[in-house]
Amino acid sequence: MRLPLIKHTVEFIQTHDEDWVNETIELLEHISEAKGIKDEELEVIGELISNMFGAIEVNKDIKAGKPQKEALNDFMKRVVGTIS
């Protein structure tokens, strides 16, 4: 997960709409099922999808009243906590 990418995607959600990101996730999932796709390409697609889901989670916290910086930091703490 890349915090700058998540932050940038959160800004996109706030400017546009979360549905755009959800539809992009669906498209990337569909592309990942294409014949002949390489492992490296799947890794990139998976990373993008993970960051987009992270941005959606952060945006939910922001909508609930958390400041953006705190929402981002809390999300990253949860991610690091699940990896450890």
N, C-alpha and C positions, 0 to 999 in steps of 0.2 A: 504494500500500500504506500502510496506517495501522497503526503499531506498537501503539497502544492497543487497536485492534480485534483484532489478532493475539494480543496478550497475553490479552485477555478470552476469546477463543476457545480458546486453549491451556488456560486455567483450566477452561473447560467440558469440554474433552476429558479432562482429568485427573479431573474430578469424575464425569463420565458415561462416555462412551466415544467413541472416534474414529469408530465406525460411524455415529453420529448425524450427524456433520459430513459424512461421505462421502455419506450419504443426502440430506442437505440440498443438497449440491452437485449431486447428480443431479436433484433436484427443480427447483432454480434453472435448470439447463441445459435441462430440459424446458419450463419456463415461458418461457425465452428464445426458444423456437421457436414460441410462440403467434402466431396471426394477429393483426395490428393492434397489436402491441407497438411502442412508440415508441422512437426512438434513445436518448432520455434514460433510459428505463427499462432498456434494454439495457446502458447504461453503468453504472448502479447495480448491476445483477445481475452484470455482469462484475467490478466492483470487489469485491463481496461474495465472489464465487467465488475471486478472487485472494487475498483475505485469508484465506479458509478453507484454501486450499492452503498458504499461508504458515504458518498455525498448525499444520498437519499436519507440515510440514517442521521447524518449531521443536520440536514435541513429540518427533519422532524423535531430535533432538539431545539433548533432555533425557533421554529414555529411555536414550540411549547414555552418560549420565553427565555431560553438560555442565550447569553451573548455568543456571537460566532466563535470567537477565540476559545472560549470555555468549551463550547460544543465540540470543536475540532480537537482540542487537547483531551477531553474526556473520551472521545471516540478512539483516539490513538492509544490511550491508556488501556481501553478495553481490548483493542487488537493485540497489543503487546502482551497483555495478561493472558490471552488465550493461546499465544504462541509459546510462552515460557513454560 
